[in-house]
Amino acid sequence: MTLAPEVLAILILNAIFLLLATVAFVLSVKISLKWDIHATTQSQYRLEKQSFLSATIIKYIFAIKLPLFLFFIFTLDKISVLLTGAMCGAGVVDATDYGTYLLILKLVNLYLFGFWLALHYLDIKNPNLPYTKIKFEFFMVAFVLFVIEIVLEGIMFSDIDIDKMVSCCGTLYSSASTSAMGDILSIKTAPLLALFYGNIALLLFFYWFRVKYLFAIANISFIIIALVSLISWFGTYIYELPTHHCPFCFLQSDYYYVGYLLYTLLFIGTFYGMRLGVMQMLGEGEDRSYRISLIANLLYALVVTLYPVVYFIRNGVWL
């Protein structure tokens, strides 16, 4: 499977990222141990130059990592045709024991690199560079998770056996499943929608009263509730099929790639919402993130709501 062009591209980019990130990690260790903004020594001057180099490397990795995550999802869908039984990326993820963990870790790392970037821009706005040590210590933690992600990705792709039968998304995302997904899909629609729109109401309430910590927490809960409700209910209206709950299939051309739009809006909205909590912990004010987070989350809610509404208007019944 590692010989597939898309997989090779990902693995080559990972090797380049690992090399660059290792350089940034080594510099980060030096900075965290020896940084002193008040010093006027030659050593401190070199550290300041190295900090800009390290920051540039990390920014470059994040700038490529975000579209690369979408390309990773695209690759899962593309190579699914090579696996017997797979209908979409869900079958590829389930083809090994590492797929689900890798997907979760990729999402976590996206948020971590985004938080680092927010901390970096906050740091360089101040001539005293007050967050330099903190941001590079933070990167040292993110680097460990990043290395684990790259290793897991290599193991997952090399472990896929194209001769092995895998489960299709209809089996994996079924209420009859004995896994945790079966429990999720057994949740009643009414309480699930109450949680979804109730969370939207909380976001509006905390936005209006500028309660940053609670707004950030509401965004964390919104990630979970939005994904569960998308798989369990909203997604069935995208497919117009009450038994189809796959979170991967609407990334395909048959559904106009709407999944990419939904996941991008959800990431932007929740990232900027949680960013407010980070800024609050640092004692920094932030109003722009409020607007971006709320707009993206409301757009997500609007798009997923339109599907069942339009279906009902056209057919006069709910699925």
N, C-alpha and C positions, 0 to 999 in steps of 0.2 A: 504493500500500500504506500510505502514511502517513496515509490517511484512515480506516483501520480504527480503531474506538473504542479498542481496547486499545493499539494503537500510539500513537495520539494521547495517551492517558493517560501512557504511558511518556515520550514526547517532552516533554510539558508538565512532568512531574516533573523530567526531566533539566535543563530550562531553569531551574527553581527551584533545583535543587541546584547548578547551575553558578554562579548568582548568589550564593548563600549561601557556597559553597566559595571563590569568588573573594574575598569579604570576609574569610573566615578565612585565606586565603593571604596577603593584604596584611598583616593583623595578625600573622601568623606571621613574616613577613619582619622586621617592626619588632621583634618580641620577640626573634628570634634575633640581631639586631644590637645591641640596646640593653639586654637583660635583665641585671640585677644585683640579686640578692635581698638583698644587704647594703646597698644604697643606700637612703636615706630621702628621696629627692627626689620632687617632684611628678610628674616624668616616670615614675619607677618605679612610683608609685602608679597612674598611668593605665595603664601596661603590665599591671599585675596585674589590673585590671578588664577590660582588653581580652583578657587571656589566658583569663579565665572566659567571656567572650562567645564567643571563638573556639572554645574547648573545647565549649561548649554547641551551637554550630553543627555541629561535627564529629560529636558524639554523635547529634544529630538526623539527620544524613545517614546514619550507620551504622544507626540504629534503623529507618529506612525502607528502606535499601538491601538489607538482608537479605531481608525479605518481597518487595521489588520484584524481586529476582533470581528468586525462585520465580514471580512474576507474569510475568516475562520468558519463562521456560520455558513457562509456561501459554499465553502469547501466541503463541509459535512454533507450538505444537500447534494453537491455535485458528485461526490464519490459514493453516495448511497446506492446509485444504480449498479455498482459493482458488487454489492452484497445481496445475497439471496434472502428475500423476505423483507428487506428494508424498502420503505416507500419515501423516506425523507431523512433528514439529519438525525431524527430521533433514533433510528435503527443503528446509525453509526456510533452515536453516544453510548448506546446500550451494548455495542458489540464487544466492549472490554469492561473491565472493572474500574477503569480510571476515567471514563468519559464524563460522568456526572460531576465528579470531584474537580476535574479540569475546568469544566464550564463554570462552576461556582467560583473557583479560584481566579479565573480570568476576570470575572465580574468584580470580585473583591479588589484585585490589583488595579483595575480601571479606576475605581473610586479612590484608592490609595494614591495613585499617581496624580489624579486630579486634585486631591487635597494637598499634595506636595506642591503642585504648581500654584495653587491659591496662596499657600504659605510663602512661596518664593516671591511672587509678585508683591505680596505685602511687605516682605523683607527689603526688597530693593527699592521700594518707595521711600524708605527711611534712610537718610545718609549714615546713620549709626549702625545699620544692618543688624537690628536687634534679634532677629530670628535665624541667623546663619547657622549657629550650632544646632539649634532645634531641628531645622529643616534637613540638615545632613544626617543627624541622628535618626530622624524619621525615615530618611531614605535607606539607611542601613538595615532597618527592619523590613522595609518594602523590598529591598534587594534580595533578602532571603526568600521571601514569598515568590518573587519574580523568578529566581533560580529554580525553585520547586515547580513552578508552572512550566518552565521550559523543559525540565526533565520529564515531567508528567506527559507533556505533549509529545515528546519524542517516543516515550514508552507506549502511549496510546496508539499512535499511528503505526508503530512497528509491531504492535501486538494484534492488530486487526487481521483476522484470517478470512480471506475472501471466499474460501470454500465452506465456511461455517454458516449455518442457518441462523439468522437473527430475528428478533421480534419486530413486527411492524408497529407503527404508532397507534394503530387501532387496538392492539393488544396492550401496549404499554400504558396508554392513557385511556383506560376503561374503568368504569365504576365496578366492574367485576374483578379488577386486579386485586391481588392480595397485598400489594405494596402500599406505601404511604399515599401514592397517587390515587388508589382506589378510595381511601378514606377522604381525600380532598374532594373527589368528584361526588362523593355521597352527601356533601353538605347541601342543605336545602337552598333553593334559589333566593327566597325572600330574605333570610338573615344575611346571606352573602351580599346581596345588593344593598341591604341596609348598612352593612359594614363599609361597602365601597363608597356609597354616596354620603354616608356619615363621616367618613374620613375626608372627603372633599369639603364637607361643611366645616370640619375642624381646621383644615388648611386655610379656608377663607376667614374663619374666626380669628385664628392666631396671626394671620396676615394683617387683618384690620387693626388688631390691638398690639401688633409688633412684639409678640411673645416669641423670642428667637429660639430658645431651647425647646419649647413645646412645638414650634413650627418644624424644627429639625426632627424631633421624635415622631411627629405625625408623618413626615416624609419617609422615615424608616418603615413605619407600619404600612404606608401606602405602597411601597415596593411589593411587600408580601401580598397584601390584599388585592392589588391590581393584577398581579400575575395569577393568583389563584382564581379570581373572578374571570380573567381572560380565558384561562384554560377551561374552567368549569362551565361558563355560560356565554360570555360575549363572543368567544371564538366560534361557538356553534352557529352563530348568525353570520359570521364571515364565511363559513363553509356552507351555510344553509342546510345543515345536516345535524340533527340533535345528538347523534352518537359520536361525532368527530370532535375530539378535544385536544388535538395535537398542537403544541406551541411552535412547531417548526414549519408545518405545511403552508401557513399563510405567508411564509417568506418566499414562496414560489411564484412564478409568473402567472399561474392560474388565478391568483388572488391579487394580482397587480403589485406584488412585493410589499403589501401594506404592513407586514410584520416589521420590516426595517423602520418604517415611519413610527410605528407604535413603540418599539423598543428604544428608538432614539429619543423620542419625546419623554418616555418614562425615565430614561437615564439622565437626561438634561434636567428635568424637573426635580428629581430626587437628589441628584448631586448638588445642585445649587441650594436646595433646601437644607441638606445636611451641612453644607459649607457654612451656613449661617451659625450653626452650633459651634463649629470649629473656630470661627471668627469671634464668637461671643466668649469662648474660653480664653482667647488671647486678649480680650478686652478691646477688640476692634469693632467699629461700626460698619455696617454693610446693608445698604438699601437696594442696590441693583440686583443682588441675588434673590431678594424677596420677589421682585417682579418677574424675573426670568423663571424662577421655580414655579410660581403660581400660574403663569401663562402656559408653560409647557405641560404642567399637570392638568390644567383645565382643557387644553387642546387634546390631550390624551383621552380624558374622560368624554369629551365631545365626540371624538371619532368613534370610540367603542360604543357609545350610546346611540349614534346614528344608525349603526347596523341593525339592531333589533327594531328601532323605530321605523326605519324604512321598510324592513321586512313586514312588519305589522300593517303598515299603510298599504303595501302592495297585495298582501295575502289575507288580511283581516283576522289572522290568528297568530299566536305565539308558538314557537317550536316546543 
